[in-house]
């Protein structure tokens, strides 16, 4: 398990760097940087919006005397998506945006 985690922490930055170089070579430095900043801002906004919605769902479930199992899992996945979206990179942004999509979270 530890070996797989180390490999993941090495492989993802290498893939992100390769994508930065490739995309930067295709569209240029400034558009590449603009995409990174825009996806981080958009991701933070979407994460906050969906997180507040999930928090309201948790409150509603608790007020009804039910345990909010699904809402807590959704909240955890949204938190992870926010972390991925604030991490610069195209691969992490793609995974972060996927995690913000409710159908994808439901599939997980």
C-alpha positions in Angstrom: 0.0 0.0 0.0 2.8 2.4 0.9 4.6 1.7 -2.3 1.5 2.4 -4.4 1.0 5.7 -2.5 4.6 6.7 -3.1 4.2 5.8 -6.8 1.1 7.9 -6.9 2.8 10.9 -5.4 5.6 10.6 -8.0 3.5 9.7 -11.0 0.9 12.5 -10.7 3.3 15.4 -10.6 5.2 13.9 -13.5 2.0 13.6 -15.6 0.9 17.1 -14.6 4.3 18.5 -15.6 4.1 16.7 -18.9 0.6 18.1 -19.5 1.8 21.6 -18.6 4.7 21.4 -21.1 2.5 19.9 -23.9 -0.4 22.3 -23.5 1.9 25.3 -22.9 3.6 24.4 -26.2 0.3 24.2 -28.0 -1.4 27.4 -26.7 1.4 29.3 -25.0 2.4 30.2 -21.5 -0.1 32.9 -20.7 -3.2 31.1 -21.9 -2.0 28.0 -20.0 -1.6 30.0 -16.8 -4.9 31.7 -17.3 -6.6 28.3 -17.6 -5.0 27.2 -14.3 -6.1 30.3 -12.5 -9.7 30.2 -13.9 -10.2 26.6 -13.1 -9.0 27.2 -9.5 -11.4 30.1 -9.1 -14.3 28.3 -10.7 -13.5 25.2 -8.7 -13.4 27.1 -5.4 -16.7 28.7 -6.2 -18.4 25.5 -7.2 -17.0 23.6 -4.2 -18.3 26.3 -1.8 -21.7 26.3 -3.4 -22.1 22.5 -3.4 -20.6 22.3 0.1 -23.1 24.7 1.5 -25.9 22.7 -0.2 -24.6 19.5 1.4 -24.3 21.1 4.8 -28.0 22.2 4.5 -28.9 18.6 3.6 -27.0 17.3 6.7 -28.8 19.8 8.9 -32.2 18.7 7.4 -31.4 15.0 7.9 -30.3 15.6 11.5 -33.4 17.8 12.2 -35.6 14.9 11.0 -33.9 12.5 13.3 -32.0 10.6 10.6 -28.3 10.0 10.2 -27.0 11.8 7.1 -24.9 8.9 5.6 -25.1 9.9 2.0 -24.8 13.6 2.7 -21.6 13.0 4.7 -20.0 11.0 1.9 -21.0 13.7 -0.6 -19.4 16.3 1.7 -16.2 14.3 1.9 -16.0 13.9 -1.9 -16.7 17.6 -2.4 -14.0 18.5 0.1 -11.6 16.2 -1.8 -12.7 17.8 -5.1 -12.0 21.2 -3.7 -8.5 20.1 -2.8 -7.9 18.7 -6.2 -9.2 21.9 -7.9 -6.9 24.2 -5.9 -3.9 22.0 -6.8 -2.5 23.4 -10.1 -2.8 20.9 -12.9 -5.0 19.7 -15.7 -5.3 16.1 -14.5 -6.2 17.1 -10.9 -8.7 19.7 -12.2 -10.4 17.1 -14.4 -10.8 14.7 -11.5 -11.9 17.5 -9.2 -14.6 18.7 -11.6 -15.8 15.1 -12.1 -16.1 14.8 -8.3 -18.3 17.9 -8.2 -20.8 16.2 -10.6 -23.5 14.6 -8.5 -24.0 11.7 -10.9 -20.3 10.8 -10.7 -20.3 11.0 -6.9 -23.4 8.8 -6.8 -21.6 6.3 -9.0 -18.7 6.2 -6.5 
